[in-house]
């Protein structure tokens, strides 16, 4: 895997965790925050750490911010700073700007001003936890938007030894099977005649309401 260059702006809990993980898996990460203490701490878990005002266009230019593969605006408490930083990054021509949102209204503003991806860490974590608590089959979820997601679930018992067309996954449930994980093997884009076996993991794409119905099956 080729190492990429990321900048994380805002070193709260989310920004710190993201920086640590990106660094751990072998990428270069520039950590940025106004708080000197947080920046000093970040020296130990990032490639570079800089105390800077992310709303200052000249400062970001000097850091070469437009050369990064992606910049993540992880500022959480100060919504104004979050929004203005996103605007500055877009005006500087950053390839991909990913901005953290606190709520749906904040998210709509970020989308309007051009954020390439808007994320909702607290909401998404709450949804994931709720689903894992109420569904014995649920494994993982990736939120693509506020309405659509990809989930991984163990094959519900009612699906076992039935083909996808017999199950009616697409036609009846409105869900698309992206892959089936069977032991160490992965069946990508399974055909309608593929039979689901006990222990299979289904990777499915769909509207969140349809995925909720799927997760609730036994």
ABEGO torsion letter per residue (X at the ends): XBBBBBBBBEABAAAAAAAAAAAAAGBBBBBBBABAAAAAAAAAABABBBBBBAABAAAAAAAGAAABABBBBABAABAAAAAAAAAAAAAAGBABBBBBBABAAAAAAAAAAGBABBBBAAAAAAAAAAAAAABAABABBBBABAABBBBBBBBBAAABGBBAAAAGAAAAAGBBBABBBBEABBBBGBBAABBBBBGBBBBBBEBAAAAAAAAABX
